[in-house]
């Protein structure tokens, strides 16, 4: 049976009201000693917060920084990149809330996406809460002390999140700054290989089986072994692609830390616009991301990840990629689509934007990446000093 958010909501509301102080009594900390990044995002969005973590560490080098992450993502942060402690958090599990409540009070809480967590921040006694303006409905914003505008120009999400921290941007990302999770997991695959991750959070982000097969044949002709990957419950996607049984395949059987090590040794990763594509960028694996309904700008490298070996393949503009909503906010420059199949009114029944991506466009992007030198790898073991 699915768990409910009801119990946590009730506890959070009661504690937030009990700890409410008039805004005139609250002051923005000049040098916060304890900082919390609070969200409940999917994998890709969580990894896109890295520019925010880097900027917090650069701005407050001696602060204790904690970030809430979905429980399955926590192993990726075992090496404490940028000295950040990841706190496993599940909005349906009160057991993940009590440790947060028992932590020493936070001087600053940063809400990089959904402002509903402002009530949780108030419940745990945050001194000052910062979030992005424009979230709806309005009651999500009531506990927030400082609302900053969403970027008015096309900007990668990670850099919009980083704008919640005053001061100049942090330096560009290098994979060596993020310690790899401990342990290699499964036995390594010998020789040159490419990871082809076919799964995605929605059918509208999936590429056609015949095109995956054509890409695999192209790689084999170059003596690069295709290694097939999909998420939990997505084995059927691999079954629909002819010949996947001839090569290594992982249909939802890898933990994220194991997937990290698989990617770290790959010549290239090809994936739809999904969390695995963002993980490839963090690891430093040359990554080709296929964008259909999503925005290659919002989910792109921006300036922070500009040195990473990465290519976005998309058809832009695409006629029906025309929605302007980002995290419940109306952002005029955004161009994306969330018309789920069967959803009224006018849900998409075919991923035409993915169908428009040709095999030739993808192989061209792969060729460009394979011609580049590989960046320095992430640390093979966590940096116990705790500072990234």
N, C-alpha and C positions, 0 to 999 in steps of 0.2 A: 504494500500500500504506500502511495506517495505521502511524504511528510508535508505538513502544513507550516506556513510561515506565521500562522495565527498566534501561537504561544510566544514567539519571540517578539512579535509586534506589540502584544499586550504588555510584556515586561519592559520593552524599550520605551513605550509611551509613558508608562507609570514612572519610570526612573527619570525620563527627560523632563517631565512636568515637575517632579520633586526637586530636580536640580536646576530648574530654570532661574536665571538671574536677569534682571533688566539689562538691556544692551548697553545702557550708559555706564554700567558698572564693569563692563568687559573692555579689555585693552589688548591691542595687537602686540604680541611679544616681539621685542627687538632682536633677541638672540635665543630662540627657542631651544631648550635642552632636550625635549622629547617631542617627536613628530610622528604622526600616524597618517599613512595614505590609505584611505578607506574606500573600498569599492567591492563589487561582486560581479566582475566581468568575466567573459569567456577568455580562453587561452590567448588568442591573438591580441585582443584588446589589452590584456594584462601585460603581455610582453611589449606592447607599444608604449607602456608607461615608463620604459627605461630612460628616456630623456628627462623625465620628471625626477627620477631617482638620482640620476647623475647631477642634475642641477641642485637638488637638495643637499647632496653631499658636498658639492663645491661651495655652496653658499653657507652651509653650517657644518664645517668639517668635524666638529667634536660632538655633534648631536647624536642621540640615540634615535634611529629611524626604523619604524616598524611599518610593514605593509600587509594588509589583509589580502590573502589569496585563496582561491578555491582549493580545497584539500588536496586534490590530485596534482596540483601544480607545485606544491611546496617543495618536492625534491629538486626541482630545477634551481631553487634558491638556496640549496644546502651550503654552498660556498660563500654565501652572503655577499653577492655583488654590490659594490658601492657601500659595503658595510651595513646593508639593510637586512633586518630580521624579518622573515616571512612568517606571518601568523595564519595557520589554516583556519578558514572561516566558511561556514555554511549557514545561509540565512534560514534554513529549516532545522537547524540543529542547535539547540540552546547550549549544548555542551561546548560548542566553540565560542559562545558568547561570554560565559563566565570567566574564562582566563583573561579575556580582553578587559572585562570590568575590573578584575583584580590587579591589573597592571598599574604601575604608578601613573598619575594623571598626565595627559598629553597637553603640552603648551600650544601645539598647533595641529589641527587636523585638516588635511587636504582632500577634497572630494573631486576627483578628476572626471567624473561622468555623471552618474545618476545622483541627484541631490536628496533622494529619499533617505540616504544614510546619514543626513544631517541630524536626524532624530536619534540615531544610535550614537553619534558623536556627542550629542548633548547628554545622553543617558550615561555615558562613561565619564562625564565631567570635563570635557574638552574646554580649554580656556579660550580658544579662538578657532573658528571654523571658516574655511575659505572654499568657495565653489564657483562654478561657471554660471553666469546669469542665463535666464531664458527657459529654465526647466519648467515643465508643467506636470500636474497642476500646481498652483501657487503654494499650497501648504507644504510642499517638499522643501521650500526655500526659507520658511519662517525661522528655523533655528540658526541660520547662517549669518555670520557677522560681516563677511566681505564677499560680495558677488562681483566677479570680473567678467567682462564681455567675452563671448566666444569670438574666435578669430574672424575678422571681417574679410579676409582674403584667403584664397585656397591654401590650406596648410595641413600638413600631416597631423594626425590626432595626437601623437606623442608630444609634438611641439606645442600644440594647443594646451595640453595638460601641463606642460612645463611652464607655460605662461602664468600659472597660478602662483608661482614663486617669483618674487621680485628679483631683479638683477640680470646680468648677462647670461646667455646660454652656456651650458657646459661644453667642453671640447667634444669632438666627434667620437663616435663609438669605435672601439677596437675589440675584437673577440677575446684578446688576451686579458681584458679587464673583467671578464666574467668567468670565475672558476667553474670548471666542469663538475657535474655531479659525481660523487665518488663511485667507483666500480664501473666496469665495462658492461655488466649485464650479460647478454648472450655472447656466444662465441663470435669473433669477428669474421666478416666475409672476406675471402681472399681476392686479390686482384682489383682491377678498376671496376667500379660499379656506380650506377645512378639510382637514386631512390625516386620512384614514381608513386606519389601519394594521391590516390584517386578519390578519397572521401571528402565530404564537406558537410556543413551544418544544414544545408538545404539542397534539394534536388536541382535548384536553379543555378547552383555553382558547380555542377558536375559536368565534366567533359564527356563526349561520346566514347563508348568502348572502342569503336573502330579506330578512332584517332589515337587513343592510348596505345593500341596495338601497333599502329604505324610508327609511332614515336619509339616504341620498344625495338621494332625491327631496325629503325635507323641507328639506334644506339648500338645494337648488336653488330651491325655492319662496321662500326668503329671500334669493336672489341671492348665495349663497355657493357657490363652485365646489367640488365634491368632488375632492380629489387623492388617488389611490389609492396605497397603499404596501404592500409585503410584503417579506419577507427573501429571501436567496438560496435558490433551489430552491423558492420558493413561488408561482411565476407561476400555477400551476393554481388556487390559491385565488382569484386575481383573475378568472381565466377563468370560474369558477363563478358570478360575480356579474354579472348582466345589465347591459350598458351601460357597463362600465368603460372600453371603448375610446373612448368619447365625451369622456373627460376625461384630463388628465395622469395617467400611472400609472408607478410605479417598482417593478418586481418584482425586488428584490435587486440593483439596478444602482447604488445610491448607497453611497458610503463613509459612515462615521458622521459625519465632519466635514461632508460635503455634506448629510447628513440634518439635522444641526444647523441649517444655514442655511435649509433648507426649512421647518423647524419655526419658526424665529425670526420668519418673516414670516406665519405662519398665524394665522387668527382663533381656531382651536381645533384640538386633536388629540383623536381618539377612537381608543383602542387597547385590546386585551385587557391583562391584567396581565402585562406583558412588559417587556423592557429599553427599548423605544421609549417606553413610557409614563413611565418614570423619566427618560429623556432629556428629554422634554417639560417635566418639572418643573424640571430643572436649567436648561434654556434660558429658562424663564419663560413658555412657551406655555400658555394655558389648556388643561387636560388632563382628559379624562374617561376613567377606567380601568375596564374591565369585569372584575369578579372572579367567577370560577366556582370552581374547586378551590382557588385560593389564598386567603390571608388578607388582607383589607383592613386589618387592624390591623398585622400584621408588615410589610407592604409599603406602609403608609400614610404620611402626612406626619409623624406624631408632632408634637412641638412645634417641632422645628428647621425643618421645611418648612411650618409652619402658615400663613404669609403667602402661600404660592404659590397661584395660581388653579387649583384642583384639585377634582375630585369623583370619588369611588369609587361605582360602581353595582354592587350585589350584592344577593342575597337571603340574609339572615342572621337566624336560623340556617338552615342547609340540612341536611337529615337525614343525608346521607352525607359531609358535610364534618366529619369527626370524628376524624381522626388527629392525634396529639399530638407527632409527631417534627419537630424543627427542627435541621438540620445534625447529624444522627445523635444528637441529645440528646432525651430524653423530657421535654417541657416541658408540665406539666399544663394550662395555660390555652390552649395552641395549638389551633386548629381549622382544619385544612387537609386536603387529599386528594392523594395521589400514586398512586392506583390506575390505572396505565397500562393502555391497552387490551391485552387478551390476557395480562396479567401475572398469574400465580397468586399467591395465591388471590384470587378475586373482583375481577379488574380491571374497570374501567368500560368499557363498550362505547359509551356515549352520554354526551354532555356535558349531562346534565340540569340541572346547576347553571347552565350558560350558556344553555340553552334557557329557563330561568326568567326571564332578564333581558329585559324588554319594550322595544320601540322607544320607547314613551311614557316609560319611566323614563330612557332615554338622552337623548331630546330635551329632557326637563325639565332634566336636568343641564347640557346644552349651553346652554339658554336662561339658566340661572342664571349661567353663566360669562360669556356674552356681555354680560350686564348689568353686569359688574364692570369697573372701569378696569384697563387692562393695566399690569403692573409695568414698571419701568425695564428696558431690554434689557441683555444682556450687552455687555461691551466689544467693539467691532468689530475690535480687534487685540490680540494678546497684550500683557500688562503685563510688559515686559522687566525691571522692577525685581525680579521674582521673588517678591513678597510679595502674597498675595491680600487 
